[in-house]
Structures are given as C-alpha cells and as structure tokens.
Amino acid sequence: MLKVLLVDDEPFIVQGLSALIDWEKEGFEIVGTAGNGSEAVEFLKSNPVDLILADIKMPVMDGIQLIRNTKELYPDILFVVLSGYGEYEYTSRAMELGIRHYILKPCDEEKIVEVLLGVKKELEELENRRKSEQEYRSTFDRMLPRVKEQILGILITKEEV
C-alpha cells in the first residue's frame, strides 16, 4: 500500500476525497490529513508517505511552499496538486518544482483515480530502479576486492619493455 497525505484547508474537500475514492482498492492508504502546509511538514517529521495530494492556496503555508520544503527534505515524495486555481502563475510555479500532476477542482472520481494510477506506476518504476541500483552496487562491492587483486597482480608481473 502506498501511503497518502491529504492537505487542504477545506475540511469538506478532505472528507470528500477520503470518501469518494476506494483508496485501498487502488493500492493506497490515507495515513493522515493536514489543513495547511505547515501541518503537513510537521506530520512528515514522524510519518513517512509516498504521495501528497495538496491544495495550492492555503493559509499559514501554501502548497507551493509545502512542495519546496518537502522536496528539500524528502525528495522521493510525489505530489498531486488539487486546486481550484488554474491561473498560469500557480501552474507554472508548480511545474517549476517538478509537479507533473495538477488537477483542477471540481473534478470527478475517474480523473483523480486516473492520475493516482499514473503516480502509482511512477512510484513502482522508481522503486524498481532503486532495487536495480542496489543490486548493481552490491555486485560491484563484492567484486571490487577481487578486481583490485587481479589488477595489482598484472601490474606486479608485467615486464617493462
């Protein structure tokens, strides 16, 4: 199950999202909610998540600052921006921060699920890439002493011309 944090200053949006989607069926679990970016940052200090669904315009700390702060501390967390603001200023700032999923409110369940499945695929690919890199590093680390030994042997036994 991929862990999700919902961040929106409108409680009925959070409740609606929680009830609208069969999160478990889609492979997600809502592990927390926050009413603004500051609450979300505090939540993340003790609760790992894979995905944050966040509004852009919120009091205390807006979605843009939340994304900035989170990306610095937790670069592997993905974001879906769910906002009632489609102005270029908001979308461009989100895209500058690497956000690829920006959904305008109001939206339907199908659109949200479609985006969630895309994010799930991204996270799975990221995890597979990470595992491959770890396997490569493990193999390299095991082989390195033997390779060093062979190179040293070649250098020692090589005759000068």
Solvent accessible surface area in square Angstrom, and as a share of the most:
residue,aa,sasa,rsa
1,M,132,0.59
2,L,36,0.18
3,K,76,0.32
4,V,0,0.00
5,L,0,0.00
6,L,1,0.00
7,V,3,0.02
8,D,8,0.04
9,D,52,0.27
10,E,63,0.28
11,P,93,0.58
12,F,135,0.56
13,I,36,0.18
14,V,18,0.10
15,Q,121,0.54
16,G,35,0.34
17,L,14,0.07
18,S,45,0.29
19,A,89,0.69
20,L,79,0.39
21,I,7,0.03
22,D,79,0.41
23,W,17,0.06
24,E,125,0.56
25,K,151,0.64
26,E,23,0.10
27,G,15,0.14
28,F,1,0.00
29,E,81,0.36
30,I,47,0.24
31,V,47,0.27
32,G,13,0.12
33,T,72,0.42
34,A,8,0.06
35,G,24,0.24
36,N,15,0.07
37,G,0,0.00
38,S,39,0.25
39,E,87,0.39
40,A,0,0.00
41,V,21,0.12
42,E,103,0.46
43,F,43,0.18
44,L,7,0.04
45,K,129,0.55
46,S,91,0.59
47,N,49,0.25
48,P,101,0.63
49,V,13,0.07
50,D,46,0.24
51,L,0,0.00
52,I,0,0.00
53,L,4,0.02
54,A,1,0.01
55,D,6,0.03
56,I,1,0.00
57,K,98,0.42
58,M,17,0.08
59,P,75,0.47
60,V,126,0.72
61,M,35,0.15
62,D,46,0.24
63,G,0,0.00
64,I,1,0.00
65,Q,68,0.30
66,L,0,0.00
67,I,0,0.00
68,R,93,0.34
69,N,36,0.19
70,T,1,0.01
71,K,57,0.24
72,E,139,0.62
73,L,108,0.54
74,Y,70,0.27
75,P,94,0.59
76,D,75,0.39
77,I,11,0.06
78,L,29,0.14
79,F,6,0.02
80,V,1,0.01
81,V,1,0.00
82,L,7,0.04
83,S,0,0.00
84,G,47,0.45
85,Y,79,0.30
86,G,41,0.39
87,E,93,0.42
88,Y,170,0.64
89,E,97,0.44
90,Y,33,0.12
91,T,29,0.17
92,S,15,0.10
93,R,73,0.27
94,A,0,0.00
95,M,120,0.54
96,E,139,0.63
97,L,41,0.20
98,G,41,0.39
99,I,7,0.04
100,R,161,0.59
101,H,36,0.16
102,Y,50,0.19
103,I,6,0.03
104,L,91,0.45
105,K,40,0.17
106,P,135,0.85
107,C,42,0.25
108,D,84,0.44
109,E,73,0.33
110,E,138,0.62
111,K,88,0.37
112,I,3,0.02
113,V,24,0.14
114,E,112,0.50
115,V,16,0.09
116,L,1,0.00
117,L,81,0.40
118,G,31,0.29
119,V,0,0.00
120,K,51,0.22
121,K,124,0.53
122,E,40,0.18
123,L,17,0.08
124,E,84,0.38
125,E,79,0.35
126,L,47,0.23
127,E,71,0.32
128,N,91,0.47
129,R,131,0.48
130,R,76,0.28
131,K,105,0.45
132,S,66,0.42
133,E,106,0.48
134,Q,115,0.51
135,E,117,0.52
136,Y,153,0.58
137,R,137,0.50
138,S,51,0.33
139,T,54,0.31
140,F,84,0.35
141,D,73,0.38
142,R,166,0.60
143,M,108,0.48
144,L,59,0.29
145,P,85,0.54
146,R,132,0.48
147,V,57,0.32
148,K,125,0.53
149,E,107,0.48
150,Q,86,0.38
151,I,91,0.46
152,L,104,0.52
153,G,32,0.31
154,I,110,0.56
155,L,118,0.59
156,I,124,0.63
157,T,106,0.62
158,K,141,0.60
159,E,147,0.66
160,E,171,0.77
161,V,191,1.10
